[in-house]
Amino acid sequence: MDTAVLRADNGVEGLSNGLRYLVARIAEVIVMTGRSSTAIALGAIGALVGVVLIFSGMGPMGEYRDPDGYYMSDPFIVERPSRAVVSDDIDLLRGRYETLAEGSVVLGFADEPDDVRVQGIAPGSNALFLGIAPAAAADDYLDGVAHDAITDWNADLAAINEVEYTPHQGAAIPSPPGMEAFWETSVAGPGPQTLDWAIESGDWTLVVMNDDASAGITAELAFGAAPSTDIQAIARTSLAIGAAAVLFGGLLLYVGVSGRDE
């Protein structure tokens, strides 16, 4: 027999014997102290905590991120008869990350992401404009202009849905947005557009328009954020601790039940 295989077999046998010895000693202590119920309770709690940590770690380890590290929502359709769609909701801009963070122990340890991404595309050869502006400047620009403000929305792990708008009436015709100088950052053109922005303190507004400021907006949008914290490292730690908690919890349950039987 190969010596390496023999050493491996001996190692596995030694580990197995060691675990059996550990279980036997714990069971002996539990029987002697009459703590079977305590062991069972602690084992159940440990196993439950471990399962929670494992599932929390699995989410961020999944294929949620784009190649640049952004947790992006699935695209959704914006179709409004006005000249602009606006939002001052930073949580909306964080897209899928915000939804993941609400149900994840792992993401709860991460810093709130400041790098957001807005992706959009207009149908056909139409040119789309995406811009971030100081809220006051955007309000002045759209004063008297028909536009829609996103006032509420829901999201699941993949998609932003049930978007609610508050329409603002007006007959004014604004200049094309690309001619204005107040934008903090903006992109425009036909085909896919990607707007990246590092969130700053203050009041900001996302503005979506046709590049020529014409009425009737149809676009496919997606939002996302890239956390600065190494989420993958936190997720791996969560998985490891969760697995250890499940193993130890199971061990306590086993010896607790065995001790009670005796």
C-alpha positions in Angstrom: 0.0 0.0 0.0 1.2 3.5 -0.8 2.7 5.1 2.3 0.9 8.4 1.7 -2.5 6.6 1.5 -1.6 4.7 4.7 -0.7 8.0 6.5 -4.0 9.6 5.3 -6.0 6.5 6.5 -4.2 6.7 9.8 -4.9 10.4 10.1 -8.6 10.0 9.4 -8.8 7.1 11.9 -7.0 9.2 14.5 -9.4 12.1 13.9 -12.4 9.8 14.2 -11.1 8.3 17.4 -10.4 11.7 18.8 -13.9 12.9 18.0 -15.4 9.8 19.6 -13.3 10.3 22.7 -14.4 14.0 22.9 -18.1 13.1 22.5 -17.7 10.4 25.2 -16.1 12.7 27.7 -18.7 15.5 27.1 -21.5 12.9 27.5 -19.9 11.7 30.7 -19.7 15.2 32.1 -23.3 15.9 31.2 -24.5 12.6 32.8 -22.5 13.4 35.9 -23.8 16.9 36.3 -27.4 16.2 35.1 -27.2 18.9 32.5 -28.8 17.1 29.6 -31.6 19.6 29.1 -29.1 22.5 29.1 -26.9 20.7 26.5 -30.0 20.1 24.3 -31.1 23.8 24.6 -27.6 25.1 23.9 -27.1 22.7 21.0 -30.4 23.8 19.4 -29.5 27.5 19.8 -26.0 26.9 18.4 -27.3 25.0 15.4 -29.9 27.6 14.7 -27.4 30.5 14.9 -25.1 28.5 12.6 -27.8 28.0 10.0 -28.6 31.7 10.0 -24.9 32.6 9.6 -24.5 30.1 6.7 -27.5 31.5 4.8 -26.3 35.1 5.5 -22.9 34.2 4.1 -24.3 32.5 1.0 -26.2 35.5 -0.3 -23.2 37.9 -0.7 -21.1 34.9 -2.1 -23.7 34.4 -4.9 -23.7 35.9 -8.4 -25.3 39.2 -7.4 -22.4 41.5 -8.4 -21.5 42.8 -11.8 -17.8 42.5 -13.0 -17.0 45.9 -11.4 -18.3 44.8 -8.0 -21.7 46.6 -8.1 -24.8 44.9 -6.7 -27.2 45.8 -9.5 -30.9 45.5 -9.6 -32.6 43.9 -12.6 -33.6 46.5 -15.2 -37.1 48.0 -15.0 -39.0 50.1 -17.4 -39.7 53.8 -16.9 -42.4 55.1 -19.3 -43.8 58.6 -18.5 -45.4 61.3 -20.7 -43.5 64.1 -19.1 -40.1 65.6 -19.9 -38.2 64.3 -16.8 -38.2 61.6 -14.1 -36.5 62.5 -10.9 -35.6 60.9 -7.6 -33.8 62.2 -4.5 -33.9 58.7 -2.8 -30.4 57.5 -2.2 -31.6 54.1 -1.2 -33.2 53.7 -4.6 -29.8 54.4 -6.2 -28.2 51.6 -4.1 -30.5 49.2 -5.9 -30.2 45.5 -5.0 -27.6 46.1 -2.3 -30.1 47.9 -0.1 -32.5 45.0 -0.4 -29.8 42.4 0.4 -28.6 44.4 3.4 -32.0 44.4 5.0 -32.0 40.6 5.4 -28.3 39.9 5.7 -26.2 39.6 8.9 -23.1 39.8 6.8 -23.9 43.0 5.0 -24.9 44.5 8.4 -21.1 44.5 9.2 -20.3 46.4 6.1 -20.1 50.2 5.7 -22.9 51.8 3.8 -21.7 51.9 0.2 -21.0 55.4 -1.2 -20.3 54.3 -4.8 -23.5 54.0 -6.8 -24.2 53.1 -10.5 -27.2 54.0 -12.7 -27.5 52.2 -16.0 -30.0 53.2 -18.6 -30.9 52.7 -22.3 -33.6 54.3 -24.4 -35.3 52.3 -27.2 -33.9 52.4 -30.7 -31.6 55.2 -31.6 -33.1 57.6 -29.0 -30.6 59.4 -26.8 -31.0 59.2 -23.1 -29.7 61.6 -20.5 -28.8 60.6 -16.9 -27.5 63.2 -14.5 -26.9 63.9 -10.8 -27.4 67.5 -9.7 -27.7 69.5 -6.4 -31.4 69.2 -5.5 -31.9 73.0 -5.6 -30.4 73.3 -9.0 -32.5 70.5 -10.4 -35.6 72.1 -8.9 -34.8 75.4 -10.5 -34.2 73.7 -13.9 -37.5 71.9 -13.8 -39.5 74.7 -12.4 -42.7 74.9 -14.5 -41.6 71.9 -16.5 -43.8 68.7 -16.6 -41.9 66.0 -14.7 -42.5 63.0 -12.5 -40.9 62.4 -9.1 -40.4 58.8 -7.9 -42.0 58.9 -4.4 -42.2 55.2 -3.5 -41.0 51.9 -4.7 -40.6 48.3 -3.6 -37.9 45.8 -4.3 -37.1 42.1 -3.9 -33.7 40.5 -4.2 -33.6 40.9 -8.0 -35.9 43.7 -9.1 -37.3 47.2 -8.3 -41.0 47.1 -8.8 -44.3 48.9 -7.9 -42.7 52.3 -8.6 -45.0 55.2 -7.7 -44.8 58.6 -9.3 -46.0 62.1 -8.3 -46.6 64.1 -11.4 -45.8 67.8 -11.6 -47.6 69.7 -14.3 -46.1 72.4 -16.4 -45.8 73.8 -19.9 -42.3 75.2 -19.9 -39.8 73.8 -22.3 -36.3 73.4 -20.8 -33.0 73.7 -22.6 -31.4 70.3 -23.4 -29.9 69.0 -20.1 -26.5 68.6 -21.6 -26.2 72.3 -22.1 -26.5 73.0 -18.4 -23.4 73.4 -16.2 -24.8 72.5 -12.8 -24.6 68.7 -13.1 -22.3 67.0 -10.7 -21.9 64.2 -13.2 -23.9 63.1 -16.2 -23.9 60.8 -19.3 -25.9 61.0 -22.5 -26.3 59.3 -25.8 -28.0 56.4 -27.6 -27.4 52.9 -26.5 -26.4 51.7 -23.0 -25.4 54.5 -20.6 -23.6 54.0 -17.3 -23.5 56.8 -14.7 -21.1 56.2 -11.7 -21.1 58.5 -8.7 -19.6 58.7 -5.3 -22.3 59.9 -2.9 -21.5 63.2 -1.2 -23.1 64.9 1.7 -25.9 67.3 0.8 -29.2 67.0 -1.1 -28.9 65.5 -4.6 -31.3 64.5 -7.3 -31.1 62.0 -10.1 -32.7 63.3 -13.3 -33.6 61.1 -16.3 -34.5 62.8 -19.5 -34.4 62.5 -23.3 -31.2 64.2 -24.4 -33.1 66.8 -26.4 -35.5 67.5 -23.4 -38.5 66.3 -25.5 -41.6 65.0 -23.7 -42.3 61.3 -23.4 -39.7 59.3 -21.6 -39.2 55.6 -22.2 -36.1 53.9 -20.7 -34.9 50.8 -19.1 -33.1 51.6 -15.8 -31.0 49.7 -13.3 -29.5 50.8 -10.0 -26.7 49.4 -7.8 -23.9 50.1 -5.3 -20.4 48.9 -4.7 -19.5 48.5 -1.0 -16.0 49.5 0.0 -15.8 46.7 2.6 -14.6 43.3 1.5 -18.0 41.6 1.5 -16.6 38.3 0.2 -14.1 38.1 3.2 -17.0 38.7 5.7 -19.1 36.2 3.9 -16.4 33.5 4.1 -16.0 34.2 7.8 -19.7 33.9 8.3 -19.8 30.6 6.5 -16.9 29.2 8.5 -18.4 30.3 11.9 -21.8 29.1 10.9 -20.5 25.7 9.9 -18.6 25.5 13.2 -21.7 26.5 15.2 -23.9 23.9 13.4 -21.2 21.2 14.1 -20.9 22.1 17.8 -24.6 22.6 18.2 -25.2 19.2 16.7 -22.6 17.7 19.0 -24.3 19.2 22.1 -27.7 17.9 20.9 -26.3 14.4 20.4 -24.6 14.1 23.8 -27.5 15.8 25.5 -30.0 13.3 24.1 -27.5 10.4 24.8 -27.1 11.7 28.4 -30.8 11.8 29.0 -31.3 8.3 27.7 -28.7 7.1 30.2 
